[in-house]
């Protein structure tokens, strides 16, 4: 019984840490993606 509980708890701890890391880096990725799209559109317009 104990190993199953420990595995379950470990899974939740790892998932929480991964979620926090993803949430920390996601806005940066979104900003870079938007900036790249904006640059491509300007290049097409003024190319």
C-alpha atoms as one frame of an Amber mdcrd trajectory, in Angstrom:
protein
   0.000   0.000   0.000   2.759   2.452   0.937   4.712   2.305  -2.363   1.533
   3.095  -4.313   0.817   6.123  -2.117   4.422   7.305  -2.419   4.331   6.947
  -6.226   1.032   8.845  -6.364   2.370  11.662  -4.181   5.630  11.831  -6.183
   3.607  12.077  -9.416   1.666  15.056  -8.069   4.832  16.802  -6.816   6.587
  16.384 -10.180   3.478  17.534 -12.062   3.138  20.640  -9.874   6.800  21.586
 -10.410   6.525  21.005 -14.170   3.345  23.106 -14.289   5.051  25.960 -12.444
   8.040  25.861 -14.832   5.755  25.787 -17.882   3.668  28.690 -16.554   6.847
  30.686 -15.906   8.204  30.258 -19.457   4.976  30.214 -21.493   4.392  34.017
 -21.577   7.952  34.570 -22.825   7.389  32.086 -25.651   4.085  33.745 -26.546
   5.700  37.200 -26.618   8.549  35.979 -28.830   6.076  34.281 -31.171   3.949
  37.422 -31.439   7.053  39.529 -32.068   8.180  37.185 -34.854   4.725  37.289
 -36.489   4.704  41.099 -36.252   8.150  41.306 -37.884   7.064  38.975 -40.694
   3.964  41.082 -41.391   6.004  44.304 -41.451   8.503  42.664 -43.800   5.672
  41.617 -46.123   4.105  45.089 -46.087   7.286  47.133 -46.448   9.453  44.359
 -47.968
